[in-house]
Amino acid sequence: QVQPVESGGGLVQAGGSLRLSCALSRNIFSVYAISWYRLAPGKQRELVARITSGASTTYGDSVKGRFTISRDNAKNTVYLQMNSLKPEDTAEYYCAAAAGGSYSWGQGTQVTVSS
């Protein structure tokens, strides 16, 4: 089992940018997929972005064109670059890693976008 650790959340004005980090405890290529989800009060959990071991990426419809998921192999870290942030992006963001037949979640990092 791998335990992701998220960081990089904070408060930003609408139109601004943040970069979230998801640090993994093992080589990222041993992980089938790393995903970013977000959860806001009153809303369902939403897939934000996903990157596979083959570097294939998937984005939620609401963030396409604004967010980019990437990885740093040497640091065993996945990033979520969030640009053109909107108030509706406000949520707790979670990193999830699929490896070894299990799905592991980080503790989350809060992103708040003010208008």
N, C-alpha and C positions, 0 to 999 in steps of 0.2 A: 504494500500500500504506500502511496505517495501522499505527502501532506503539502498542499500549496499554501503559500503565504502571500497575501496581497498587501500592496502598499500603493501610495500615490494619490489617494483620494483627498478631497478638500472642498473648499468653497471657491467658486468661480462665477464671474458674471456671464450672462448670456452672450454667446458669440466667442467666448474664450475657449481655452484648451487645457486639457489635463492628460497626463500619461500615467496609466496604471501599470503596475508590475505584478507579476505572479511568479514567485520564486519556487522552484521545485527541488525536492530532495534527491532526485535521481536524474540521470541523463534524459533529456527531453525526448530523445528518439526511442526510448523504451516505453514512452507513453503514447497510446494510440491517438488520443485527442485531448486538447486543452480547450476549455470553453470559458467564456465570460457570460454570466447571467446577471440579471439585476432584478431587484425586488423593491417595489415602492408600496407604501401604505395604500390600501384600497385597490391594488392592481395585482394581477397574476405574475408569477415569475416569468421572465422573458429572456429568451436567448438573445444575447447581444452579438457575440462573435465566436467562432470556433476555428481552430487550426489543427490539422491532423499531423501525424508523423510524416506524411508525404508532403506536407506544406500546403495542402489544399485548404482553402478558407471559405467560411460561410458567415454571412452577416444577417442580422435581423433586418426586416424591411425598414424599420424606423431609423436605423443608423447607417444604412448604405450611403456611401459617398461622403460620410462624415467621420466614421471610425475606421481604424486600421489595426488589425492584429498582426503581430510579428513575433519573432523569437531571436534570442541571443544564445546560440548553442554553447559557447564557452561558459556562459554564466548560468546555464540551465534556467533561463528566465523567459517568460512570455510577456509581451507588452500589449497594452491596448491604448493606442493613441486616439484621443477623443478631441475632435475639432468642431467648431461651430456649435458649441453646446447650447442646448435649449433648456428652459425650466423643466420641461417634461422628462429630461434625462435624469433628474434628481432621483436617486435611489441608492440602496446598498448594493454594491457590485461584488459578486462572488466569482472566484476562479474555481473551476472543477477540472480534475484530471482523471482520465480513464487509463488505468494501467493494472496489469496483473489480475484481471478479472473483477476489479472493483472500481468504484467511482468515489473519489476523494474530494472534499470541499474545503476551501479555505475559510477563514473567519469573517471575511468580508471587509470592504472599505467603503466609507460613505462618500458619495459625490453629491454635492448640493450646488445647483445652478440658480443664481438669483436673476431676476428680471429687472 
